[in-house]
């Protein structure tokens, strides 16, 4: 044990335990240059101060929770485990573990200036511990796994001294780069992001220690490979603004209940999975201004639920729609939802279809019970408000299919599609593939293609009174005449 009172400006020192203060006295140690090798540094019982402006501290366990002052403005600290609250304005910290778990201790861990933090295994923020990261382009952070847990655990990007915000975790500025790391929000904690940019490999809401929530608003940008809501414990993601990108998947519900509430902002997901696991997953679209785009698959799971206000829309950019549910009461939001299929690089014509040229389809799984010409088929029943094949400047190419028998009525009949309105844009294609569509309104661009590769043409217009119109014959006539005109030219 060495009692410390002074400074080190060079050389190399080896100690087992460096005690900064003992009894009621005070102690201060300043590392300016050189190397200090220590197993531990103790605060003792008196006033204690450790200041590092340069040099290198090699230490096994560094617990600064009892220090009156601990600051790092230069040099390097290499440690196995660091815990406690302190200020870093420069220098580099390299550690396997970093634990912030002090209830309401100020200033938390505050990183600014030219400081660099490298956590090889895990950084844990819990029980009121706060990580403040100043909005400074010179600071860098590399964390393998970041866990925010416990009521009051906060990852705070930028200096926001609002107690109300910090108690639930606030991202207010700066940039989080955990492109190879994990953010787990658990044990009742909430992470809120309103204006910063965060790149995180995996975000898990509701992990091993209990429920977790994430709130995205304002101009916040969250980019992740996987957002898992309800990973091991209940999870909730609430978005009122900002941008969310889940490159691989946005998974709502898994081993525990997951809820995604969106009332604004933009969402882009590779796969949007609603209730794909053993527990329930709920997607609630609360405002029609919310923009949701899926680039791989929209999967409506057996344990999923979808609610949506009128006018809501999900764009499927070269993505498939799959439906594994057998309970249409969980998906009443489809009655208010538009699905826009777009993003195809193909421009389809009737000539191409007659010549049997190769076409790449996206799949649309029909799931409605066949109720014939009754308008009851449009009520619940997995019925869709609007189906848009092709946008203003892009084309869509889809084929109806059915992998799951979604209809548990007991009657042996194919699943069908009930849709209030459907549109096929120029160069776009809808292949019925032998499945029936019941609709109220149809709008096909003169260069749009409605096709049935099985030649069954089960297409039915239902009027307000449930009276059928000869839609099949008239549409075939329109398409046939258009084709004949083109072939004669």
Kinemage of the C-alpha trace (Angstrom):
@kinemage 1
@onewidth
@group {chain A} dominant
@subgroup {mainchain}
@vectorlist {calphas} color= white
{ca unk a 1} P 0.000 0.000 0.000
{ca unk a 2} L 1.264 3.473 -0.836
{ca unk a 3} L -0.242 6.659 0.547
{ca unk a 4} L -0.362 9.208 -2.252
{ca unk a 5} L 0.121 12.952 -2.111
{ca unk a 6} L 1.862 14.402 -5.112
{ca unk a 7} L 2.371 14.039 -8.830
{ca unk a 8} L 4.081 11.753 -11.320
{ca unk a 9} L 5.774 13.397 -14.275
{ca unk a 10} L 7.608 10.403 -15.697
{ca unk a 11} L 9.127 7.023 -14.998
{ca unk a 12} L 7.331 3.830 -14.037
{ca unk a 13} L 5.716 3.028 -10.704
{ca unk a 14} L 4.461 -0.344 -9.469
{ca unk a 15} L 2.040 -0.526 -6.535
{ca unk a 16} L -0.584 -2.972 -5.261
{ca unk a 17} L -2.931 -0.425 -3.689
{ca unk a 18} L -2.570 3.324 -4.148
{ca unk a 19} L -4.461 5.042 -1.289
{ca unk a 20} L -5.284 8.668 -1.969
{ca unk a 21} L -6.391 9.573 1.552
{ca unk a 22} L -6.434 7.914 4.944
{ca unk a 23} L -8.268 8.794 8.113
{ca unk a 24} L -9.631 12.332 8.001
{ca unk a 25} L -6.759 13.672 5.921
{ca unk a 26} L -6.819 14.538 2.233
{ca unk a 27} L -4.830 13.125 -0.656
{ca unk a 28} L -4.249 13.999 -4.280
{ca unk a 29} L -2.434 12.243 -7.081
{ca unk a 30} L -1.801 13.744 -10.489
{ca unk a 31} L -0.450 11.622 -13.317
{ca unk a 32} L 1.168 13.879 -15.913
{ca unk a 33} L 3.494 11.467 -17.712
{ca unk a 34} L 5.108 8.073 -17.272
{ca unk a 35} L 3.391 4.843 -16.283
{ca unk a 36} L 1.562 3.879 -13.107
{ca unk a 37} L 0.848 0.172 -12.624
{ca unk a 38} L -1.591 -0.584 -9.811
{ca unk a 39} L -3.957 -3.361 -8.841
{ca unk a 40} L -6.335 -0.865 -7.194
{ca unk a 41} L -6.605 2.792 -6.236
{ca unk a 42} L -8.460 3.451 -2.986
{ca unk a 43} L -10.070 6.645 -1.810
{ca unk a 44} L -9.574 5.960 1.902
{ca unk a 45} L -11.677 7.970 4.351
{ca unk a 46} L -10.520 11.510 3.722
{ca unk a 47} L -10.919 13.890 0.808
{ca unk a 48} L -9.446 12.271 -2.297
{ca unk a 49} L -8.570 13.570 -5.759
{ca unk a 50} L -7.129 11.796 -8.800
{ca unk a 51} L -6.255 13.854 -11.841
{ca unk a 52} L -4.708 12.455 -15.010
{ca unk a 53} L -3.457 14.808 -17.700
{ca unk a 54} L -1.092 12.392 -19.437
{ca unk a 55} L 0.848 9.182 -19.008
{ca unk a 56} L -0.597 5.697 -18.671
{ca unk a 57} L -2.478 4.058 -15.818
{ca unk a 58} L -2.573 0.257 -15.982
{ca unk a 59} L -5.016 -1.088 -13.422
{ca unk a 60} L -7.091 -4.199 -12.826
{ca unk a 61} L -10.068 -2.680 -10.972
{ca unk a 62} L -10.804 1.026 -10.871
{ca unk a 63} L -13.715 2.054 -8.626
{ca unk a 64} L -14.035 5.827 -8.412
{ca unk a 65} L -17.396 5.904 -6.639
{ca unk a 66} L -15.848 7.055 -3.338
{ca unk a 67} L -13.536 9.677 -4.809
{ca unk a 68} L -14.270 13.348 -4.245
{ca unk a 69} L -12.813 14.117 -7.661
{ca unk a 70} L -11.612 11.918 -10.510
{ca unk a 71} L -10.887 13.506 -13.869
{ca unk a 72} L -9.174 12.404 -17.063
{ca unk a 73} L -8.073 15.018 -19.597
{ca unk a 74} L -5.140 13.240 -21.211
{ca unk a 75} L -3.163 10.039 -21.314
{ca unk a 76} L -4.508 6.492 -21.205
{ca unk a 77} L -6.250 4.271 -18.680
{ca unk a 78} L -6.103 0.531 -19.349
{ca unk a 79} L -8.361 -1.478 -17.040
{ca unk a 80} L -10.241 -4.720 -16.696
{ca unk a 81} L -13.188 -3.158 -14.833
{ca unk a 82} L -14.119 0.485 -14.277
{ca unk a 83} L -17.058 1.608 -12.158
{ca unk a 84} L -18.255 4.924 -10.811
{ca unk a 85} L -18.865 8.460 -12.020
{ca unk a 86} L -16.275 10.899 -13.339
{ca unk a 87} L -15.464 13.428 -16.050
{ca unk a 88} L -13.386 12.659 -19.146
{ca unk a 89} L -12.471 15.586 -21.377
{ca unk a 90} L -9.567 13.943 -23.175
{ca unk a 91} L -7.342 10.924 -23.199
{ca unk a 92} L -8.329 7.316 -23.778
{ca unk a 93} L -10.053 4.687 -21.658
{ca unk a 94} L -9.718 1.052 -22.698
{ca unk a 95} L -11.529 -1.444 -20.492
{ca unk a 96} L -13.293 -4.776 -20.657
{ca unk a 97} L -16.170 -3.695 -18.399
{ca unk a 98} L -17.554 -0.279 -17.480
{ca unk a 99} L -20.284 -0.191 -14.826
{ca unk a 100} L -22.348 2.893 -14.016
{ca unk a 101} L -24.694 1.979 -11.203
{ca unk a 102} L -24.788 4.836 -8.725
{ca unk a 103} L -28.154 6.153 -7.668
{ca unk a 104} L -28.496 9.852 -8.461
{ca unk a 105} L -24.741 10.531 -8.319
{ca unk a 106} L -23.574 13.626 -10.205
{ca unk a 107} L -21.996 14.025 -12.705
{ca unk a 108} L -22.349 10.426 -13.846
{ca unk a 109} L -19.796 9.519 -16.489
{ca unk a 110} L -19.365 12.547 -18.729
{ca unk a 111} L -17.423 12.288 -21.986
{ca unk a 112} L -16.494 15.387 -23.978
{ca unk a 113} L -13.637 17.142 -25.740
{ca unk a 114} L -11.157 14.740 -27.307
{ca unk a 115} L -11.933 11.848 -24.978
{ca unk a 116} L -12.083 8.308 -26.338
{ca unk a 117} L -13.828 5.322 -24.788
{ca unk a 118} L -13.270 1.695 -25.824
{ca unk a 119} L -15.239 -0.985 -23.973
{ca unk a 120} L -14.338 -4.448 -25.236
{ca unk a 121} L -17.073 -6.498 -23.548
{ca unk a 122} L -19.898 -4.563 -21.858
{ca unk a 123} L -20.920 -1.168 -20.544
{ca unk a 124} L -23.745 -1.371 -18.026
{ca unk a 125} L -25.810 1.645 -16.962
{ca unk a 126} L -28.268 0.970 -14.135
{ca unk a 127} L -29.906 2.202 -10.939
{ca unk a 128} L -29.602 5.875 -11.719
{ca unk a 129} L -26.209 5.725 -13.398
{ca unk a 130} L -25.883 8.236 -16.256
{ca unk a 131} L -23.666 8.306 -19.312
{ca unk a 132} L -23.512 11.816 -20.799
{ca unk a 133} L -21.811 12.173 -24.142
{ca unk a 134} L -21.192 15.736 -25.306
{ca unk a 135} L -21.984 16.750 -28.875
{ca unk a 136} L -18.374 16.898 -29.988
{ca unk a 137} L -16.992 15.491 -33.224
{ca unk a 138} L -13.664 14.744 -31.552
{ca unk a 139} L -15.013 12.248 -29.047
{ca unk a 140} L -15.172 8.603 -30.093
{ca unk a 141} L -16.902 5.665 -28.473
{ca unk a 142} L -16.502 1.971 -29.284
{ca unk a 143} L -18.610 -0.329 -27.098
{ca unk a 144} L -19.177 -4.002 -27.789
{ca unk a 145} L -22.348 -4.235 -25.684
{ca unk a 146} L -24.230 -1.403 -23.983
{ca unk a 147} L -26.881 -2.348 -21.432
{ca unk a 148} L -29.232 0.290 -19.995
{ca unk a 149} L -31.193 -1.164 -17.090
{ca unk a 150} L -33.112 -0.135 -13.996
{ca unk a 151} L -35.384 2.835 -13.388
{ca unk a 152} L -33.198 5.848 -13.990
{ca unk a 153} L -30.545 4.120 -16.064
{ca unk a 154} L -29.700 6.588 -18.818
{ca unk a 155} L -27.635 6.843 -21.955
{ca unk a 156} L -27.602 10.592 -22.491
{ca unk a 157} L -26.017 11.942 -25.649
{ca unk a 158} L -25.366 15.639 -25.255
{ca unk a 159} L -25.621 17.680 -22.092
{ca unk a 160} L -29.218 17.763 -20.949
{ca unk a 161} L -29.478 18.533 -17.260
{ca unk a 162} L -33.237 18.129 -17.070
{ca unk a 163} L -33.782 15.656 -14.270
{ca unk a 164} L -37.071 14.550 -15.769
{ca unk a 165} L -35.391 13.665 -19.038
{ca unk a 166} L -32.311 12.059 -17.588
{ca unk a 167} L -34.288 9.837 -15.269
{ca unk a 168} L -35.700 8.071 -18.306
{ca unk a 169} L -32.623 8.278 -20.491
{ca unk a 170} L -32.200 10.951 -23.123
{ca unk a 171} L -30.409 11.158 -26.469
{ca unk a 172} L -30.251 14.883 -27.175
{ca unk a 173} L -27.350 15.462 -29.537
{ca unk a 174} L -24.118 13.981 -30.808
{ca unk a 175} L -23.731 10.551 -32.365
{ca unk a 176} L -23.890 7.034 -30.983
{ca unk a 177} L -21.890 4.497 -32.967
{ca unk a 178} L -22.446 0.951 -31.736
{ca unk a 179} L -22.409 -0.594 -35.191
{ca unk a 180} L -20.927 -3.770 -33.712
{ca unk a 181} L -22.654 -3.439 -30.354
{ca unk a 182} L -25.900 -4.006 -28.516
{ca unk a 183} L -28.224 -1.627 -26.710
{ca unk a 184} L -30.397 -3.536 -24.253
{ca unk a 185} L -33.065 -1.534 -22.406
{ca unk a 186} L -34.395 -3.536 -19.482
{ca unk a 187} L -35.453 -3.563 -15.813
{ca unk a 188} L -38.078 -0.853 -16.333
{ca unk a 189} L -35.754 1.645 -18.055
{ca unk a 190} L -36.691 3.932 -20.945
{ca unk a 191} L -34.352 5.361 -23.590
{ca unk a 192} L -35.597 8.509 -25.322
{ca unk a 193} L -34.111 10.024 -28.466
{ca unk a 194} L -35.183 13.346 -29.912
{ca unk a 195} L -32.387 14.863 -31.991
{ca unk a 196} L -29.347 12.636 -32.198
{ca unk a 197} L -28.063 9.992 -34.580
{ca unk a 198} L -27.563 6.446 -33.283
{ca unk a 199} L -26.099 3.479 -35.166
{ca unk a 200} L -26.508 0.275 -33.164
{ca unk a 201} L -26.178 -3.290 -34.417
{ca unk a 202} L -28.929 -4.710 -32.187
{ca unk a 203} L -31.509 -2.898 -30.043
{ca unk a 204} L -33.294 -5.210 -27.603
{ca unk a 205} L -36.233 -3.776 -25.676
{ca unk a 206} L -37.129 -5.922 -22.689
{ca unk a 207} L -34.076 -8.040 -21.919
{ca unk a 208} L -32.964 -10.344 -19.135
{ca unk a 209} L -33.748 -7.981 -16.248
{ca unk a 210} L -37.268 -6.918 -17.203
{ca unk a 211} L -39.280 -4.592 -19.442
{ca unk a 212} L -37.758 -1.814 -21.543
{ca unk a 213} L -39.002 1.098 -23.646
{ca unk a 214} L -37.634 3.376 -26.355
{ca unk a 215} L -39.117 6.712 -27.417
{ca unk a 216} L -38.106 8.252 -30.761
{ca unk a 217} L -39.245 11.759 -31.662
{ca unk a 218} L -38.231 15.068 -33.223
{ca unk a 219} L -35.314 14.700 -35.625
{ca unk a 220} L -33.761 11.667 -33.954
{ca unk a 221} L -32.251 9.014 -36.227
{ca unk a 222} L -31.906 5.398 -35.117
{ca unk a 223} L -30.215 2.910 -37.429
{ca unk a 224} L -29.950 -0.746 -36.464
{ca unk a 225} L -29.688 -4.170 -38.042
{ca unk a 226} L -32.277 -5.648 -35.682
{ca unk a 227} L -34.823 -3.937 -33.455
{ca unk a 228} L -36.349 -6.607 -31.232
{ca unk a 229} L -39.298 -5.379 -29.175
{ca unk a 230} L -40.189 -7.837 -26.424
{ca unk a 231} L -36.932 -9.769 -26.708
{ca unk a 232} L -36.958 -11.619 -23.363
{ca unk a 233} L -39.263 -9.313 -21.383
{ca unk a 234} L -42.031 -6.937 -22.445
{ca unk a 235} L -40.880 -4.131 -24.729
{ca unk a 236} L -42.432 -0.990 -26.206
{ca unk a 237} L -41.226 1.307 -28.991
{ca unk a 238} L -43.061 4.608 -29.412
{ca unk a 239} L -42.326 6.836 -32.404
{ca unk a 240} L -43.837 10.268 -32.898
{ca unk a 241} L -41.152 11.604 -35.237
{ca unk a 242} L -37.639 11.041 -36.458
{ca unk a 243} L -36.331 8.208 -38.595
{ca unk a 244} L -35.998 4.522 -37.773
{ca unk a 245} L -34.091 2.137 -40.020
{ca unk a 246} L -34.013 -1.578 -39.181
{ca unk a 247} L -31.961 -2.978 -42.045
{ca unk a 248} L -32.546 -6.668 -41.324
{ca unk a 249} L -35.712 -6.768 -39.249
{ca unk a 250} L -38.116 -4.898 -37.017
{ca unk a 251} L -39.464 -7.666 -34.806
{ca unk a 252} L -42.527 -6.888 -32.692
{ca unk a 253} L -42.994 -9.542 -30.009
{ca unk a 254} L -40.743 -12.565 -29.592
{ca unk a 255} L -40.292 -14.396 -26.298
{ca unk a 256} L -42.271 -11.623 -24.596
{ca unk a 257} L -44.965 -9.135 -25.602
{ca unk a 258} L -43.868 -6.341 -27.930
{ca unk a 259} L -45.681 -3.144 -28.909
{ca unk a 260} L -44.810 -0.631 -31.640
{ca unk a 261} L -46.774 2.631 -31.527
{ca unk a 262} L -46.235 5.090 -34.369
{ca unk a 263} L -47.896 8.472 -34.828
{ca unk a 264} L -45.291 10.185 -37.005
{ca unk a 265} L -41.869 9.978 -38.582
{ca unk a 266} L -40.411 7.437 -40.999
{ca unk a 267} L -39.747 3.722 -40.667
{ca unk a 268} L -37.760 1.560 -43.063
{ca unk a 269} L -37.426 -2.140 -42.294
{ca unk a 270} L -36.064 -5.094 -44.182
{ca unk a 271} L -38.560 -7.456 -42.592
{ca unk a 272} L -41.470 -6.112 -40.546
{ca unk a 273} L -42.526 -9.018 -38.341
{ca unk a 274} L -45.718 -8.582 -36.312
{ca unk a 275} L -46.118 -11.290 -33.680
{ca unk a 276} L -43.678 -13.787 -35.214
{ca unk a 277} L -42.721 -15.495 -31.950
{ca unk a 278} L -44.325 -17.222 -29.007
{ca unk a 279} L -45.641 -13.973 -27.493
{ca unk a 280} L -48.007 -11.303 -28.780
{ca unk a 281} L -46.792 -8.440 -30.959
{ca unk a 282} L -48.873 -5.339 -31.706
{ca unk a 283} L -48.401 -2.692 -34.411
{ca unk a 284} L -50.508 0.413 -33.807
{ca unk a 285} L -50.507 3.081 -36.556
{ca unk a 286} L -51.984 6.095 -34.791
{ca unk a 287} L -51.700 8.765 -37.497
{ca unk a 288} L -51.873 8.519 -41.280
{ca unk a 289} L -48.824 10.802 -41.606
{ca unk a 290} L -46.552 7.981 -40.422
{ca unk a 291} L -44.474 6.567 -43.289
{ca unk a 292} L -43.614 2.851 -43.179
{ca unk a 293} L -41.593 1.093 -45.881
{ca unk a 294} L -40.725 -2.622 -45.996
{ca unk a 295} L -38.058 -3.953 -48.359
{ca unk a 296} L -38.129 -7.716 -47.740
{ca unk a 297} L -41.312 -9.065 -46.157
{ca unk a 298} L -44.292 -7.882 -44.140
{ca unk a 299} L -45.245 -10.858 -41.988
{ca unk a 300} L -48.513 -10.913 -40.065
{ca unk a 301} L -47.873 -13.570 -37.453
{ca unk a 302} L -50.217 -15.912 -35.627
{ca unk a 303} L -49.678 -13.916 -32.414
{ca unk a 304} L -49.759 -10.493 -34.044
{ca unk a 305} L -52.190 -7.599 -33.898
{ca unk a 306} L -52.572 -4.619 -36.233
{ca unk a 307} L -54.585 -1.482 -35.577
{ca unk a 308} L -54.535 1.542 -37.875
{ca unk a 309} L -56.385 4.810 -38.346
{ca unk a 310} L -58.160 5.428 -41.650
{ca unk a 311} L -55.782 6.440 -44.432
{ca unk a 312} L -52.765 4.586 -43.044
{ca unk a 313} L -50.336 3.084 -45.548
{ca unk a 314} L -47.448 0.635 -45.662
{ca unk a 315} L -45.236 0.640 -48.746
{ca unk a 316} L -43.761 -2.690 -49.825
{ca unk a 317} L -40.697 -1.912 -51.919
{ca unk a 318} L -40.019 -5.218 -53.733
{ca unk a 319} L -41.323 -6.942 -50.592
{ca unk a 320} L -43.741 -9.822 -50.008
{ca unk a 321} L -46.843 -9.951 -47.823
{ca unk a 322} L -47.215 -13.107 -45.725
{ca unk a 323} L -50.088 -13.841 -43.349
{ca unk a 324} L -49.881 -16.702 -40.844
{ca unk a 325} L -52.798 -15.596 -38.659
{ca unk a 326} L -56.112 -17.414 -38.343
{ca unk a 327} L -57.761 -14.721 -36.189
{ca unk a 328} L -59.020 -11.823 -38.293
{ca unk a 329} L -60.144 -9.940 -35.150
{ca unk a 330} L -56.487 -9.246 -34.406
{ca unk a 331} L -56.006 -7.548 -37.758
{ca unk a 332} L -58.982 -5.192 -38.000
{ca unk a 333} L -56.534 -2.417 -38.905
{ca unk a 334} L -56.283 -3.922 -42.393
{ca unk a 335} L -59.769 -2.487 -43.044
{ca unk a 336} L -58.193 1.002 -42.770
{ca unk a 337} L -54.866 0.221 -44.416
{ca unk a 338} L -53.437 0.801 -47.888
{ca unk a 339} L -50.696 -1.478 -49.168
{ca unk a 340} L -48.525 0.014 -51.902
{ca unk a 341} L -46.416 -2.444 -53.886
{ca unk a 342} L -43.637 -0.670 -55.778
{ca unk a 343} L -39.921 -0.677 -56.522
{ca unk a 344} L -39.862 -3.147 -59.401
{ca unk a 345} L -37.349 -2.526 -62.194
{ca unk a 346} L -39.648 -4.281 -64.675
{ca unk a 347} L -42.149 -2.572 -66.971
{ca unk a 348} L -44.814 -5.149 -67.802
{ca unk a 349} L -46.986 -5.209 -70.914
{ca unk a 350} L -49.742 -7.531 -72.122
{ca unk a 351} L -47.497 -8.602 -74.976
{ca unk a 352} L -44.906 -9.826 -72.463
{ca unk a 353} L -47.519 -11.910 -70.664
{ca unk a 354} L -48.866 -13.473 -73.862
{ca unk a 355} L -45.333 -14.228 -74.999
{ca unk a 356} L -44.711 -15.792 -71.569
{ca unk a 357} L -41.628 -13.707 -70.937
{ca unk a 358} L -39.934 -14.187 -67.562
{ca unk a 359} L -41.397 -12.047 -64.798
{ca unk a 360} L -40.148 -11.616 -61.222
{ca unk a 361} L -43.053 -11.374 -58.786
{ca unk a 362} L -43.509 -10.217 -55.253
{ca unk a 363} L -46.059 -12.318 -53.403
{ca unk a 364} L -49.326 -11.254 -51.820
{ca unk a 365} L -50.851 -13.869 -49.530
{ca unk a 366} L -54.640 -13.726 -49.584
{ca unk a 367} L -56.335 -14.640 -46.308
{ca unk a 368} L -60.044 -13.701 -46.491
{ca unk a 369} L -62.886 -16.157 -46.038
{ca unk a 370} L -64.924 -16.393 -49.238
{ca unk a 371} L -68.307 -14.840 -48.352
{ca unk a 372} L -69.323 -14.397 -51.949
{ca unk a 373} L -70.964 -11.173 -53.042
{ca unk a 374} L -71.903 -10.104 -49.510
{ca unk a 375} L -70.501 -6.840 -48.192
{ca unk a 376} L -69.909 -8.706 -44.934
{ca unk a 377} L -66.720 -9.914 -46.577
{ca unk a 378} L -65.286 -6.396 -46.290
{ca unk a 379} L -65.866 -6.236 -42.512
{ca unk a 380} L -62.902 -7.673 -40.615
{ca unk a 381} L -62.054 -10.881 -42.487
{ca unk a 382} L -58.469 -9.683 -43.234
{ca unk a 383} L -60.073 -7.374 -45.827
{ca unk a 384} L -57.929 -4.529 -47.112
{ca unk a 385} L -58.949 -0.917 -47.635
{ca unk a 386} L -56.722 -0.163 -50.642
{ca unk a 387} L -54.337 -2.188 -52.790
{ca unk a 388} L -52.035 -0.054 -54.933
{ca unk a 389} L -49.845 -1.881 -57.452
{ca unk a 390} L -47.315 0.644 -58.668
{ca unk a 391} L -46.770 4.218 -57.549
{ca unk a 392} L -46.600 7.522 -59.358
{ca unk a 393} L -43.099 6.880 -60.710
{ca unk a 394} L -42.419 3.199 -59.939
{ca unk a 395} L -43.946 -0.114 -60.931
{ca unk a 396} L -45.153 -3.022 -58.867
{ca unk a 397} L -45.349 -6.673 -59.901
{ca unk a 398} L -47.304 -8.988 -57.601
{ca unk a 399} L -48.854 -12.423 -57.692
{ca unk a 400} L -51.580 -13.635 -55.367
{ca unk a 401} L -50.827 -16.781 -53.411
{ca unk a 402} L -51.857 -18.685 -50.276
{ca unk a 403} L -49.524 -20.731 -48.092
{ca unk a 404} L -51.632 -20.758 -44.916
{ca unk a 405} L -55.289 -21.713 -44.557
{ca unk a 406} L -56.295 -18.553 -42.693
{ca unk a 407} L -60.003 -19.373 -42.865
{ca unk a 408} L -61.160 -21.538 -39.957
{ca unk a 409} L -64.847 -21.400 -40.883
{ca unk a 410} L -64.947 -25.122 -41.570
{ca unk a 411} L -65.891 -24.662 -45.216
{ca unk a 412} L -63.507 -26.018 -47.803
{ca unk a 413} L -62.739 -23.090 -50.065
{ca unk a 414} L -59.706 -21.149 -51.157
{ca unk a 415} L -58.762 -17.986 -49.318
{ca unk a 416} L -59.665 -14.898 -51.337
{ca unk a 417} L -59.095 -11.151 -51.199
{ca unk a 418} L -61.677 -8.525 -50.309
{ca unk a 419} L -60.443 -5.004 -51.033
{ca unk a 420} L -62.429 -1.782 -51.165
{ca unk a 421} L -60.303 -0.210 -53.906
{ca unk a 422} L -57.447 -1.433 -56.010
{ca unk a 423} L -55.266 0.276 -58.567
{ca unk a 424} L -52.756 -0.958 -61.143
{ca unk a 425} L -50.356 1.637 -62.482
{ca unk a 426} L -48.599 1.884 -65.831
{ca unk a 427} L -46.143 -0.962 -66.366
{ca unk a 428} L -47.368 -2.726 -63.230
{ca unk a 429} L -48.840 -6.213 -62.986
{ca unk a 430} L -51.313 -8.000 -60.738
{ca unk a 431} L -51.513 -11.732 -61.414
{ca unk a 432} L -54.637 -13.261 -59.857
{ca unk a 433} L -52.991 -16.701 -60.087
{ca unk a 434} L -56.390 -18.373 -59.777
{ca unk a 435} L -57.458 -16.542 -56.600
{ca unk a 436} L -60.578 -14.421 -56.355
{ca unk a 437} L -60.779 -10.693 -55.669
{ca unk a 438} L -63.972 -9.041 -54.475
{ca unk a 439} L -63.835 -5.252 -54.750
{ca unk a 440} L -65.920 -2.103 -54.704
{ca unk a 441} L -63.799 0.072 -57.008
{ca unk a 442} L -61.104 -0.727 -59.557
{ca unk a 443} L -58.781 1.658 -61.393
{ca unk a 444} L -56.363 0.335 -64.002
{ca unk a 445} L -54.040 2.599 -65.956
{ca unk a 446} L -54.262 2.088 -69.712
{ca unk a 447} L -50.738 0.618 -69.522
{ca unk a 448} L -51.391 -1.397 -66.374
{ca unk a 449} L -51.732 -5.196 -66.600
{ca unk a 450} L -54.329 -7.353 -64.849
{ca unk a 451} L -53.602 -11.016 -65.483
{ca unk a 452} L -54.494 -14.523 -64.406
{ca unk a 453} L -51.810 -17.078 -65.164
{ca unk a 454} L -54.375 -19.853 -64.531
{ca unk a 455} L -57.007 -18.283 -66.843
{ca unk a 456} L -59.716 -18.629 -64.168
{ca unk a 457} L -60.379 -14.875 -63.896
{ca unk a 458} L -62.245 -14.834 -60.576
{ca unk a 459} L -62.767 -11.101 -60.284
{ca unk a 460} L -65.992 -9.719 -58.792
{ca unk a 461} L -67.265 -6.190 -58.333
{ca unk a 462} L -69.640 -5.854 -55.355
{ca unk a 463} L -72.009 -2.886 -55.257
{ca unk a 464} L -73.323 -1.208 -52.129
{ca unk a 465} L -76.221 -3.621 -52.037
{ca unk a 466} L -74.051 -6.645 -52.657
{ca unk a 467} L -75.162 -6.997 -56.283
{ca unk a 468} L -72.479 -8.367 -58.609
{ca unk a 469} L -71.407 -6.631 -61.769
{ca unk a 470} L -69.906 -8.489 -64.739
{ca unk a 471} L -66.425 -7.173 -63.927
{ca unk a 472} L -64.597 -10.187 -65.228
{ca unk a 473} L -66.047 -10.045 -68.730
{ca unk a 474} L -65.747 -6.290 -69.107
{ca unk a 475} L -62.178 -6.145 -67.897
{ca unk a 476} L -61.133 -9.011 -70.091
{ca unk a 477} L -62.699 -7.201 -72.974
{ca unk a 478} L -60.780 -4.009 -72.206
{ca unk a 479} L -57.500 -5.852 -71.882
{ca unk a 480} L -58.135 -7.976 -74.948
{ca unk a 481} L -59.020 -4.993 -77.125
{ca unk a 482} L -55.933 -3.132 -75.964
{ca unk a 483} L -53.804 -6.148 -76.768
{ca unk a 484} L -55.361 -6.631 -80.209
{ca unk a 485} L -54.755 -2.978 -81.055
{ca unk a 486} L -51.082 -3.256 -80.104
{ca unk a 487} L -50.533 -6.548 -81.948
{ca unk a 488} L -52.031 -5.105 -85.183
{ca unk a 489} L -49.710 -2.067 -85.156
